[in-house]
Amino acid sequence: MPASVSNDPVAAREFAMEVVRKLRDAGHQSLWAGGCVRDQLLGRTPKDYDVATSARPEQVREVFGHRKTLAIGASFGVITVIGPKTVGQLDVATFRRDASYSDGRHPDSVTFSDPEEDAKRRDFTINGLFFDPLAEKVIDYVGGQDDLQTGIIRAIGNPLERIAEDKLRMLRAVRFAATFGFVLETGTLAAIQSQSDELVIVSAERIAAELRRMLTLERRRLAVELLVESQLLEVILPEARGVHTTAWNQALEILERLPDPTFTQSFAALLRPLAESAVVRTELSATVCKRLKLSTDELVHVQRLLRDEPQIRSASQLTWPQLQRLLVTPGYDAVLSFSEAVSQVIDGNTDEAAACRRMLELPTSLLNPLPLITGEDLKRLGLQPGAHFRTILDRVRDAQLDSLINTPAEALELAIRLAAELTK
């Protein structure tokens, strides 16, 4: 795992410089590589640092010691150096060239090389840059600086070969373009389109991981539009192929209007136009989420958004007990935000969601009072536990929320009457 800068970016940078310095002192060439160089040139704080070096894996371990290094990636020339707690870990990779990628994801083998060959085996020009932090000098063998300045995502060398080597690069190209607001270079886009159906080689987990990142970007709409243009969306979400243009454009607008969305909110926005009814949408979402191997929590959240959004948008037509059960569900603010975004796009009327937000401000005694009776109380009445318990408790709860009963005694009296009716 690369060094994280989430806690102390200054310390992470200093540690990355120290790693370079120690390797240099031991007689090895060493440079910062990849994303940290790109982000620095874009004026962003790097999320992590990677170091590339002429030192072989065993030499890296000699420099930093076996207790401060991990050799998990040694077969690919990568040694992880353990830093202070504030910065975590940092990957040090030996300059290398890759052999063929017979599985379309990983090189069959690697051989050690020099900085120029190492740069040329990487994915995109903006990720093929090196930086000497001691001399404060950019080293560019692939034209990455020009593409950063002009805002282009371009595969290094032959785009068909770069994409064929690792199919995940197709999704990474889209994500980088959306992250930075760049365009996909014509040849790179064509290479992706020509091989888009081979995205199935990539594991569902990796595809889902890329989607999680894309759909929470500031330019998440651009990410989806690029997925469509690159013909990748029809592989990821084949159910979207027959969606009418108007419905799909509405989904993109909803996606754009969501305020700082979670992945599940954004994903629900994409699934929403796949069917007319909330019931069918919910069923479809189960199929899609399972295919992408999303977590159970993600599936539950997506389904709740799709199921409850129509109810929130017509909340005034619900009884208070029905609405109360929705509103007291933990994390319901996400449903309201989703419903508001849908309303803004579909009809411009957010009054229903606004009314629900006002109800959430009610004191607990009104919004979610403690139940007057429980299943234990029904047992003490001599009733035998069973499915009818839930029916009785729900109807007693409805009466309580509608202020038809107000005391435990009244609740028990109603429960007795209901039990008699159910056992007739």
C-alpha positions in Angstrom: 0.0 0.0 0.0 1.5 3.4 -1.0 2.1 6.0 1.7 -1.1 7.8 2.6 -1.1 11.6 3.0 -4.5 11.8 4.6 -3.1 12.5 8.0 0.1 14.5 7.3 0.9 15.3 3.6 4.0 17.2 4.7 5.4 14.2 6.5 4.5 11.9 3.6 6.4 14.1 1.2 9.4 14.3 3.5 9.4 10.5 3.9 9.2 10.0 0.1 12.2 12.3 -0.3 14.1 10.4 2.4 13.5 7.2 0.6 15.0 8.7 -2.6 17.9 10.1 -0.7 18.8 6.8 1.0 18.7 5.0 -2.3 20.9 7.6 -3.9 23.4 7.5 -0.9 23.6 3.7 -1.5 24.6 4.3 -5.1 21.2 3.7 -6.8 19.3 5.9 -9.2 15.9 6.8 -7.7 13.0 9.0 -8.7 9.4 9.7 -7.8 7.1 8.1 -10.4 3.6 8.1 -11.7 0.6 9.6 -10.1 2.4 11.7 -7.5 4.3 13.5 -10.2 1.2 14.0 -12.2 -0.7 15.4 -9.3 2.1 17.7 -8.2 2.3 19.2 -11.7 -1.5 19.7 -11.7 -1.1 21.6 -8.4 -2.8 18.9 -6.4 -1.5 17.3 -3.1 -0.5 13.8 -4.0 -2.6 11.1 -2.4 0.4 8.8 -2.2 4.0 8.5 -3.4 5.8 5.8 -5.5 9.5 5.6 -6.0 11.2 4.0 -9.0 14.8 2.9 -8.7 17.7 1.1 -10.4 18.1 -1.0 -7.2 17.0 -4.6 -7.4 14.4 -5.7 -4.8 17.0 -7.4 -2.6 19.1 -4.2 -2.7 16.1 -2.1 -1.6 15.7 -4.4 1.4 19.4 -4.1 2.2 19.1 -0.3 2.2 16.0 -0.1 4.5 16.3 -3.4 6.4 14.1 -6.5 6.4 12.1 -5.3 9.4 11.2 -2.1 7.6 10.2 -3.7 4.3 7.7 -6.1 2.9 8.4 -8.2 -0.1 4.8 -9.0 -1.2 5.3 -7.6 -4.7 8.9 -8.7 -5.1 8.2 -10.9 -8.1 7.2 -7.7 -10.0 10.1 -5.8 -8.6 8.2 -4.0 -5.9 9.2 -3.7 -2.3 7.1 -1.9 0.3 9.0 0.4 2.7 7.3 0.9 6.1 7.4 4.5 7.2 6.3 6.4 10.3 2.6 5.9 11.4 1.7 9.3 10.0 2.6 8.3 6.5 2.1 4.5 6.4 3.9 2.7 3.6 5.5 3.5 0.3 6.2 1.3 -2.7 9.6 1.2 -4.2 9.7 -0.4 -7.7 12.7 -1.4 -9.7 12.8 0.1 -13.2 11.4 -2.7 -15.4 10.0 -3.8 -18.8 7.0 -6.1 -18.9 6.7 -9.3 -20.9 3.4 -10.3 -22.6 0.1 -10.1 -20.8 -1.5 -13.4 -21.6 -4.4 -12.9 -19.2 -5.2 -9.4 -20.3 -4.5 -8.0 -16.9 -1.0 -8.8 -15.6 2.4 -9.2 -17.2 3.6 -12.8 -17.4 7.0 -11.8 -16.2 9.2 -8.7 -15.8 12.8 -7.9 -16.5 14.7 -5.0 -15.0 15.6 -2.1 -17.2 16.2 1.6 -17.1 14.0 4.7 -16.5 13.1 5.3 -20.2 11.9 1.7 -20.7 10.1 1.8 -17.4 8.2 4.9 -18.5 7.3 3.4 -21.9 5.7 0.3 -20.3 3.2 2.4 -18.3 -0.4 3.1 -19.3 -0.9 6.8 -20.1 1.5 9.7 -20.8 0.4 11.7 -17.7 1.3 8.7 -15.6 4.6 8.0 -17.2 6.4 11.0 -15.7 9.4 10.9 -13.2 10.5 13.6 -10.8 13.8 14.1 -9.1 12.8 15.6 -5.8 16.3 16.5 -4.8 17.1 18.4 -8.0 13.4 19.4 -8.4 13.4 18.3 -12.0 10.8 16.6 -14.2 12.0 13.7 -16.3 9.6 13.1 -19.3 10.3 10.3 -21.9 6.7 10.1 -23.1 5.3 13.7 -23.6 3.3 13.6 -20.5 3.9 17.3 -19.6 2.4 18.4 -22.9 -0.6 16.2 -22.4 -1.1 17.6 -18.9 -1.0 21.1 -20.2 -3.5 20.4 -23.1 -5.7 18.2 -21.0 -5.4 14.9 -22.9 -5.5 11.2 -21.8 -3.2 9.5 -24.3 -1.9 5.9 -24.1 1.8 5.6 -24.2 3.0 4.2 -27.5 0.6 2.1 -29.5 -2.9 2.5 -27.8 -4.1 -0.9 -29.1 -1.2 -2.6 -27.4 -1.5 -0.7 -24.2 -5.2 -1.6 -23.8 -4.7 -5.2 -24.9 -2.1 -5.6 -22.2 -4.4 -4.7 -19.4 -8.2 -4.3 -20.0 -8.6 -2.4 -16.7 -6.8 0.5 -18.4 -10.0 1.2 -20.3 -11.9 2.1 -17.2 -8.8 3.9 -15.8 -8.7 6.1 -18.9 -12.3 7.2 -18.4 -11.7 7.8 -14.7 -8.7 10.0 -15.3 -10.5 12.0 -18.0 -13.4 12.6 -15.6 -11.2 13.3 -12.6 -9.2 16.0 -14.4 -11.8 17.2 -17.0 -9.5 15.9 -19.8 -10.5 14.5 -23.2 -9.6 11.0 -24.4 -7.1 11.2 -27.3 -8.7 9.9 -30.5 -6.5 6.9 -30.9 -6.8 5.9 -27.3 -10.6 6.2 -27.5 -10.7 4.1 -30.7 -8.6 1.4 -29.0 -11.0 1.3 -26.1 -14.0 1.1 -28.3 -12.5 -1.7 -30.4 -11.8 -3.8 -27.2 -14.7 -2.7 -25.0 -16.3 -6.1 -25.1 -13.2 -7.6 -23.5 -13.8 -5.7 -20.3 -15.4 -9.0 -19.1 -11.9 -10.2 -18.5 -11.6 -7.8 -15.6 -13.0 -9.1 -12.3 -16.4 -7.7 -11.2 -14.7 -6.5 -8.0 -12.2 -4.3 -9.9 -14.9 -2.9 -12.2 -17.0 -2.1 -9.1 -14.0 -0.4 -7.5 -13.6 1.9 -10.5 -17.3 2.7 -10.6 -17.2 3.6 -6.9 -14.5 6.2 -7.7 -16.1 7.5 -10.9 -19.6 7.9 -9.5 -18.5 10.1 -6.6 -16.3 12.4 -8.7 -17.3 16.0 -9.1 -17.5 15.3 -12.9 -19.4 12.0 -12.4 -21.8 12.9 -15.3 -18.8 13.2 -17.6 -17.5 9.8 -16.4 -20.8 8.2 -17.4 -20.9 10.0 -20.7 -17.4 8.7 -21.5 -18.5 5.2 -20.5 -21.2 5.5 -23.1 -19.0 7.0 -25.8 -16.3 4.3 -25.2 -18.9 1.6 -25.4 -18.0 0.3 -21.9 -21.3 1.1 -20.2 -23.1 -1.4 -22.4 -20.7 -4.1 -21.1 -21.0 -3.0 -17.5 -24.8 -2.3 -17.6 -26.3 -4.1 -20.6 -29.8 -3.4 -19.2 -29.3 0.3 -20.2 -29.1 -0.5 -24.0 -32.8 -0.1 -24.6 -33.4 3.0 -22.4 -35.1 5.9 -24.2 -32.9 8.9 -24.7 -35.1 11.2 -22.7 -35.1 8.9 -19.6 -31.4 8.4 -19.9 -30.8 12.2 -20.1 -33.0 12.6 -17.0 -30.8 10.1 -15.2 -27.7 12.0 -16.1 -29.3 15.3 -14.8 -30.3 13.6 -11.5 -26.7 12.3 -11.2 -25.4 15.8 -11.7 -27.8 17.4 -9.2 -27.1 15.0 -6.4 -25.2 17.0 -3.7 -21.9 15.3 -2.9 -23.4 11.8 -3.5 -22.5 8.5 -2.1 -21.8 5.7 -4.6 -25.2 4.1 -3.9 -27.1 7.3 -4.6 -25.3 7.8 -8.0 -25.7 4.1 -8.9 -29.4 4.3 -8.1 -29.7 7.3 -10.4 -28.2 5.2 -13.3 -30.5 2.2 -12.5 -33.7 4.4 -12.2 -34.4 4.7 -15.9 -34.1 0.9 -16.5 -37.8 0.3 -15.5 -41.0 2.3 -15.1 -42.1 1.0 -11.7 -40.2 1.0 -8.4 -41.0 -2.7 -7.9 -39.3 -3.7 -11.2 -36.4 -1.3 -10.6 -35.8 -2.9 -7.2 -35.8 -6.4 -8.8 -33.4 -5.3 -11.5 -31.1 -3.6 -9.0 -30.6 -7.0 -7.3 -29.5 -8.6 -10.5 -27.1 -5.8 -11.4 -25.6 -5.5 -7.9 -25.0 -9.2 -7.6 -23.4 -9.3 -11.0 -21.0 -6.6 -9.9 -20.5 -8.3 -6.6 -21.5 -5.2 -4.6 -21.7 -5.6 -0.9 -25.0 -6.5 0.8 -25.1 -3.1 2.4 -24.7 -1.4 -1.0 -27.6 -3.5 -2.5 -29.8 -2.7 0.5 -29.1 1.1 0.1 -29.7 1.1 -3.7 -32.9 -0.8 -3.3 -34.2 1.5 -0.5 -33.4 4.6 -2.7 -35.3 3.2 -5.7 -38.2 1.8 -3.6 -38.7 4.8 -1.3 -38.1 7.7 -3.7 -41.6 7.6 -5.4 -43.2 7.4 -1.9 -41.3 10.5 -0.7 -42.3 12.4 -3.8 -45.9 11.7 -3.0 -45.6 11.8 0.8 -48.8 13.7 1.3 -50.8 10.7 0.0 -49.3 8.4 2.7 -50.8 8.0 6.2 -48.7 9.3 9.0 -47.8 5.8 10.3 -46.7 4.9 6.7 -44.6 8.0 6.4 -43.2 7.8 10.0 -41.9 4.3 9.3 -40.0 5.6 6.4 -38.6 8.7 8.1 -37.2 7.0 11.2 -35.1 4.6 9.2 -31.4 5.3 10.0 -29.6 7.3 7.3 -32.8 8.5 5.7 -31.3 11.8 4.7 -29.7 10.1 1.7 -33.2 9.1 0.5 -34.5 12.6 0.9 -31.5 14.0 -1.0 -32.0 11.5 -3.8 -35.8 12.2 -4.0 -35.1 16.0 -4.1 -32.7 15.5 -7.1 -35.2 13.4 -8.9 -38.0 15.9 -8.2 -35.9 18.8 -9.5 -35.4 17.0 -12.8 -38.8 15.3 -13.3 -41.2 18.0 -12.4 -39.4 20.7 -10.4 -41.6 20.2 -7.4 -39.6 19.5 -4.2 -42.4 20.4 -1.8 -43.0 16.9 -0.7 -39.4 16.2 0.2 -39.2 19.6 1.9 -42.2 18.7 4.0 -40.5 15.4 5.0 -37.4 17.3 6.1 -39.6 19.5 8.3 -41.1 16.4 9.9 -37.7 15.1 10.7 -37.3 18.1 12.9 -40.2 17.1 15.1 -39.3 16.1 18.7 -38.7 12.3 19.1 -41.9 12.1 21.3 -43.9 12.9 18.1 -41.7 11.5 15.3 -40.7 8.2 16.9 -42.3 7.6 20.3 -41.5 4.4 22.1 -44.0 1.6 21.3 -46.7 1.3 24.0 -46.4 -2.5 24.0 -44.0 -5.2 22.8 -44.2 -8.9 21.9 -43.5 -9.7 25.6 -46.7 -7.9 26.6 -48.6 -10.1 24.1 -47.1 -13.2 25.7 -48.2 -12.0 29.1 -51.7 -11.8 27.7 -51.5 -15.5 27.0 -51.1 -15.2 23.3 -49.0 -17.8 21.5 -46.1 -16.3 19.4 -46.5 -16.4 15.6 -46.9 -14.3 12.4 -50.0 -12.7 13.9 -47.8 -11.0 16.5 -46.3 -8.7 13.9 -49.7 -7.8 12.5 -51.1 -7.0 16.0 -48.0 -4.9 16.9 -48.1 -3.0 13.6 -51.7 -2.1 13.9 -51.3 -1.1 17.5 -48.4 1.1 16.5 -50.4 2.7 13.7 -53.1 3.5 16.2 -50.6 5.0 18.5 -49.0 7.2 15.8 -52.5 8.4 14.7 -53.1 9.3 18.4 -56.1 6.9 18.5 -54.6 5.4 21.6 -52.2 7.0 24.1 -51.5 4.6 27.0 -50.2 1.0 27.4 -53.6 0.0 28.8 -55.4 1.2 25.7 -52.8 -0.6 23.6 -53.3 -3.8 25.4 -57.1 -3.5 25.1 -56.7 -3.0 21.3 -54.3 -5.9 21.1 -56.9 -8.2 22.7 -59.6 -7.1 20.3 -57.2 -7.6 17.3 -56.2 -11.1 18.5 -59.8 -12.1 18.8 -60.4 -10.9 15.2 -57.4 -12.7 13.8 -58.3 -16.0 15.5 -61.9 -16.1 14.4 
